[in-house]
Amino acid sequence: MEDEIRPILLVEDRIADLDLTKRALARRNLINPIQVARDGEEALDYVKRWEAGEQTPVFILLGVRLPKVNGLTVLRELKSHPRFNAIPIIMMAGHRNDIEMQEAHGLGCNSYIVKPIDFTNFCEVAPASGVYWRAVSAAQS
């Protein structure tokens, strides 16, 4: 299982943003499979799967405003988990909100980007957090 390419978990409820993000990742030719959770509850369900032995993602792209459980709550839960708190998390917001951004960073997010995610913006933010290079390293090893 260690030799497998680790997935990227994309947590997004809006179909247009989901598609844009997938296209931005595909343009970089990453071979990591993309797993999708459509709301915060689905995202938190992954914790049970990881505890059961499913491979953890190389990083998580997490929407801020999600149905059922909002992204900041998901972030809080993941960063407080003793086994999964080191998974890099990039928060994605529909608009710039300095209060949400400060809260997200305070909870331990690695980056905070504003949608729509364009490839240039993603490539500027992701390397700063080390997330992009982890995915590239995983893809090349």
Helices and strands as residue ranges (DSSP letters): E 8-11, H 15-27, E 34-37, H 40-51, E 59-63, H 71-80, E 89-93, H 98-107, E 111-114, H 119-129, H 131-140
